[in-house]
């Protein structure tokens, strides 16, 4: 399985907590659960949304880091 490091698949903490509680009630064999959002978005989309919301320009990372 390839992992897209450009994707953000976070879920709201209240959803994660509810899922953990649901899995604690499960009485079947032990299992591992990986919680992630079913429709991840790109960092680029998040950055563009924040840029628009706060009326700040997007700059390349090296330029931002240099300042």
DSSP file (Angstrom, degrees, kcal/mol; ACC not computed):
  #  RESIDUE AA STRUCTURE BP1 BP2  ACC     N-H-->O    O-->H-N    N-H-->O    O-->H-N    TCO  KAPPA ALPHA  PHI   PSI    X-CA   Y-CA   Z-CA
    1    1 A X              0   0    0      0, 0.0     2,-0.3     0, 0.0     0, 0.0   0.000 360.0 360.0 360.0 125.6    0.0    0.0    0.0
    2    2 A X        -     0   0    0      2,-0.0     2,-0.5     1,-0.0     0, 0.0  -0.680 360.0-142.5 -86.9 140.5    1.4    3.4   -1.0
    3    3 A X        -     0   0    0     -2,-0.3     2,-1.0     2,-0.0     3,-0.0  -0.907   6.5-142.4-105.5 125.8    1.0    6.3    1.4
    4    4 A X    >   -     0   0    0     -2,-0.5     3,-1.7     1,-0.2    -2,-0.0  -0.769  11.6-168.4 -87.2 104.7    0.3    9.7   -0.2
    5    5 A X  T 3  S+     0   0    0     -2,-1.0    -1,-0.2     1,-0.3    -2,-0.0   0.584  84.5  63.4 -71.3  -8.4    2.2   12.1    2.0
    6    6 A X  T 3  S+     0   0    0     36,-0.1    37,-2.0    37,-0.0     2,-0.3   0.521  88.4  89.2 -90.0  -6.0    0.4   14.9    0.4
    7    7 A X  E <   -A   42   0A   0     -3,-1.7     2,-0.6    35,-0.2    35,-0.2  -0.696  63.3-151.3 -96.9 145.0   -3.0   13.8    1.6
    8    8 A X  E     +A   41   0A   0     33,-3.7    33,-2.0    -2,-0.3    -3,-0.0  -0.965  19.2 170.4-113.3 118.3   -4.6   14.8    4.9
    9    9 A X        +     0   0    0     -2,-0.6    28,-2.7    31,-0.2    31,-0.1  -0.098  22.1 146.8-121.9  35.3   -6.9   12.2    6.3
   10   10 A X        -     0   0    0     26,-0.2     2,-0.3     1,-0.0    26,-0.1  -0.296  31.3-154.1 -67.1 154.4   -7.6   13.5    9.8
   11   11 A X        -     0   0    0     24,-0.1     5,-0.1    26,-0.1    -2,-0.0  -0.941  31.8 -87.9-126.0 154.4  -11.0   13.0   11.4
   12   12 A X    >>  -     0   0    0     -2,-0.3     4,-2.0     1,-0.1     3,-0.6  -0.306  36.5-123.5 -59.9 143.3  -12.7   15.1   14.1
   13   13 A X  H 3> S+     0   0    0      1,-0.3     4,-2.7     2,-0.2     5,-0.2   0.826 110.0  56.8 -61.3 -33.9  -11.7   14.0   17.6
   14   14 A X  H 3> S+     0   0    0      2,-0.2     4,-2.0     1,-0.2    -1,-0.3   0.865 107.6  48.6 -68.3 -33.0  -15.3   13.4   18.6
   15   15 A X  H <> S+     0   0    0     -3,-0.6     4,-2.3     2,-0.2    -2,-0.2   0.911 112.0  49.1 -68.1 -42.6  -15.7   10.9   15.8
   16   16 A X  H  X S+     0   0    0     -4,-2.0     4,-2.5     2,-0.2    -2,-0.2   0.922 111.1  49.5 -62.5 -44.3  -12.5    9.2   16.7
   17   17 A X  H  X S+     0   0    0     -4,-2.7     4,-2.3     1,-0.2    -1,-0.2   0.913 110.9  49.5 -62.3 -42.9  -13.5    9.0   20.4
   18   18 A X  H  X S+     0   0    0     -4,-2.0     4,-2.2     1,-0.2    -1,-0.2   0.900 111.1  49.9 -63.2 -40.2  -16.9    7.5   19.4
   19   19 A X  H  X S+     0   0    0     -4,-2.3     4,-2.4     2,-0.2    -2,-0.2   0.910 109.7  50.8 -65.2 -41.6  -15.3    4.9   17.2
   20   20 A X  H  X S+     0   0    0     -4,-2.5     4,-1.9     1,-0.2    -2,-0.2   0.916 110.3  49.4 -62.3 -43.1  -12.9    3.9   19.9
   21   21 A X  H  X S+     0   0    0     -4,-2.3     4,-1.2     1,-0.2    -1,-0.2   0.908 110.3  51.2 -62.1 -41.4  -15.8    3.5   22.4
   22   22 A X  H  < S+     0   0    0     -4,-2.2     4,-0.4     1,-0.2     3,-0.4   0.918 110.6  48.1 -61.1 -43.8  -17.6    1.4   19.8
   23   23 A X  H >< S+     0   0    0     -4,-2.4     3,-0.8     1,-0.2    -1,-0.2   0.816 104.9  59.5 -69.6 -29.5  -14.6   -0.9   19.3
   24   24 A X  H 3< S+     0   0    0     -4,-1.9    -1,-0.2     1,-0.2    -2,-0.2   0.834 103.2  53.2 -64.9 -30.9  -14.1   -1.3   23.1
   25   25 A X  T 3< S+     0   0    0     -4,-1.2     2,-0.3    -3,-0.4    -1,-0.2   0.610  84.1 108.2 -79.0 -11.7  -17.6   -2.8   23.2
   26   26 A X    <   -     0   0    0     -3,-0.8    -3,-0.0    -4,-0.4    -4,-0.0  -0.506  50.2-169.2 -70.4 127.8  -16.8   -5.3   20.5
   27   27 A X        +     0   0    0     -2,-0.3    -1,-0.1     3,-0.0     3,-0.1   0.331  51.5 100.5-103.2   7.5  -16.5   -8.8   22.1
   28   28 A X  S    S-     0   0    0      1,-0.2     3,-0.1     3,-0.0    -2,-0.0   0.052  87.2 -48.1 -76.9-167.7  -15.0  -10.6   19.2
   29   29 A X  S    S-     0   0    0      1,-0.1    -1,-0.2     0, 0.0    -3,-0.0  -0.222  74.7 -84.1 -62.8 155.1  -11.3  -11.5   18.7
   30   30 A X        +     0   0    0     -3,-0.1     2,-0.3     1,-0.0    -1,-0.1  -0.243  58.0 171.4 -59.1 146.4   -8.7   -8.8   19.2
   31   31 A X        -     0   0    0     -3,-0.1     2,-0.4     2,-0.0    -1,-0.0  -0.963  31.3-118.2-152.3 166.6   -8.1   -6.6   16.3
   32   32 A X        -     0   0    0     -2,-0.3     2,-0.4     2,-0.0     0, 0.0  -0.908  24.2-160.3-112.1 139.3   -6.3   -3.4   15.2
   33   33 A X        -     0   0    0     -2,-0.4     2,-0.6     2,-0.0    -2,-0.0  -0.973   7.4-163.9-123.3 132.2   -8.1   -0.4   14.0
   34   34 A X        -     0   0    0     -2,-0.4     2,-0.5     2,-0.0    -2,-0.0  -0.952  15.5-153.5-113.7 110.8   -6.7    2.5   11.9
   35   35 A X        +     0   0    0     -2,-0.6     2,-0.3   -24,-0.0   -24,-0.1  -0.714  29.5 146.4 -87.7 130.1   -9.0    5.5   11.9
   36   36 A X        -     0   0    0     -2,-0.5   -26,-0.2   -26,-0.1     2,-0.2  -0.982  52.7 -90.9-156.7 156.4   -8.8    7.8    9.0
   37   37 A X        -     0   0    0    -28,-2.7     3,-0.4    -2,-0.3   -26,-0.1  -0.458  30.1-137.5 -68.9 137.9  -11.1   10.1    7.0
   38   38 A X  S    S+     0   0    0      1,-0.3     2,-0.3    -2,-0.2    -1,-0.1   0.703  97.6  41.6 -72.8 -17.3  -12.6    8.2    4.0
   39   39 A X  S    S-     0   0    0    -31,-0.0    -1,-0.3   -30,-0.0   -31,-0.1  -0.658  81.7-167.2-129.3  77.9  -12.1   11.2    1.7
   40   40 A X        -     0   0    0     -3,-0.4     2,-0.3    -2,-0.3   -31,-0.2  -0.192   6.2-148.7 -63.3 156.5   -8.6   12.7    2.3
   41   41 A X  E     -A    8   0A   0    -33,-2.0   -33,-3.7     1,-0.0     2,-0.1  -0.816  20.4 -99.8-121.7 164.3   -7.8   16.1    0.9
   42   42 A X  E  >  -A    7   0A   0     -2,-0.3     4,-1.7   -35,-0.2   -35,-0.2  -0.481  20.3-125.1 -84.4 154.5   -4.4   17.6   -0.2
   43   43 A X  H  > S+     0   0    0    -37,-2.0     4,-3.1     1,-0.2     5,-0.2   0.858 113.2  61.8 -60.1 -35.5   -2.2   19.9    1.8
   44   44 A X  H  > S+     0   0    0    -38,-0.3     4,-2.5     1,-0.2    -1,-0.2   0.904 103.2  48.0 -59.4 -42.6   -2.4   22.2   -1.2
   45   45 A X  H  > S+     0   0    0      2,-0.2     4,-2.2     1,-0.2    -1,-0.2   0.903 112.7  48.5 -65.4 -41.6   -6.2   22.5   -0.8
   46   46 A X  H  X S+     0   0    0     -4,-1.7     4,-2.5     2,-0.2    -2,-0.2   0.932 112.8  47.9 -63.6 -45.5   -5.9   23.2    3.0
   47   47 A X  H  X S+     0   0    0     -4,-3.1     4,-2.7     1,-0.2    -2,-0.2   0.910 111.6  50.0 -62.9 -42.3   -3.2   25.8    2.4
   48   48 A X  H  X S+     0   0    0     -4,-2.5     4,-2.3    -5,-0.2    -1,-0.2   0.902 110.9  49.7 -63.5 -40.8   -5.3   27.5   -0.4
   49   49 A X  H  X S+     0   0    0     -4,-2.2     4,-2.6     2,-0.2    -2,-0.2   0.921 113.3  45.6 -64.1 -44.1   -8.3   27.6    1.9
   50   50 A X  H  X S+     0   0    0     -4,-2.5     4,-2.5     2,-0.2    -2,-0.2   0.900 111.1  53.4 -65.9 -40.1   -6.4   29.1    4.8
   51   51 A X  H  X>S+     0   0    0     -4,-2.7     5,-1.9    -5,-0.2     4,-0.6   0.919 113.3  43.2 -59.4 -44.8   -4.7   31.6    2.4
   52   52 A X  H ><5S+     0   0    0     -4,-2.3     3,-0.6     3,-0.2    -2,-0.2   0.922 113.5  51.2 -67.5 -44.5   -8.1   32.8    1.2
   53   53 A X  H 3<5S+     0   0    0     -4,-2.6    -2,-0.2     1,-0.2    -1,-0.2   0.884 120.6  33.4 -61.6 -40.6   -9.7   32.8    4.7
   54   54 A X  H 3<5S-     0   0    0     -4,-2.5    -1,-0.2    -5,-0.2    -2,-0.2   0.359 105.3-124.1-100.7   5.2   -6.9   35.0    6.2
   55   55 A X  T <<5 +     0   0    0     -3,-0.6     2,-0.4    -4,-0.6    -3,-0.2   0.912  64.2 135.4  52.5  49.7   -6.2   37.0    3.0
   56   56 A X      < -     0   0    0     -5,-1.9    -1,-0.2    -6,-0.2    -2,-0.1  -0.953  55.7-111.5-124.0 146.7   -2.5   36.1    3.0
   57   57 A X        -     0   0    0     -2,-0.4     2,-0.4    -3,-0.1    -5,-0.0  -0.419  24.9-121.1 -76.2 151.5   -0.5   35.0   -0.1
   58   58 A X        -     0   0    0     -2,-0.1     2,-0.3   -10,-0.0    -1,-0.1  -0.767  33.9-175.8 -85.6 136.0    0.8   31.5   -0.6
   59   59 A X        -     0   0    0     -2,-0.4     5,-0.0     2,-0.0     0, 0.0  -0.946  34.2 -91.4-129.1 152.8    4.6   31.4   -1.0
   60   60 A X     >  -     0   0    0     -2,-0.3     4,-2.4     1,-0.1     3,-0.4  -0.315  39.7-115.3 -61.1 147.5    6.9   28.4   -1.7
   61   61 A X  H  > S+     0   0    0      1,-0.2     4,-3.3     2,-0.2     5,-0.3   0.894 113.3  53.9 -54.5 -47.6    8.2   26.7    1.4
   62   62 A X  H  > S+     0   0    0      1,-0.2     4,-2.1     2,-0.2    -1,-0.2   0.905 111.4  46.9 -57.2 -39.0   11.9   27.6    0.8
   63   63 A X  H  > S+     0   0    0     -3,-0.4     4,-1.3     2,-0.2    -1,-0.2   0.930 114.1  46.9 -66.6 -44.3   10.9   31.3    0.5
   64   64 A X  H  < S+     0   0    0     -4,-2.4     3,-0.4     1,-0.2    -2,-0.2   0.929 113.2  49.0 -61.0 -46.5    8.8   31.1    3.7
   65   65 A X  H  < S+     0   0    0     -4,-3.3    -1,-0.2     1,-0.2    -2,-0.2   0.868 106.6  56.2 -64.0 -37.4   11.5   29.3    5.6
   66   66 A X  H  <        0   0    0     -4,-2.1    -1,-0.2    -5,-0.3    -2,-0.2   0.816 360.0 360.0 -64.9 -31.1   14.1   31.8    4.6
   67   67 A X     <        0   0    0     -4,-1.3    -1,-0.3    -3,-0.4    -2,-0.2   0.475 360.0 360.0 -81.7 360.0   12.1   34.7    6.0
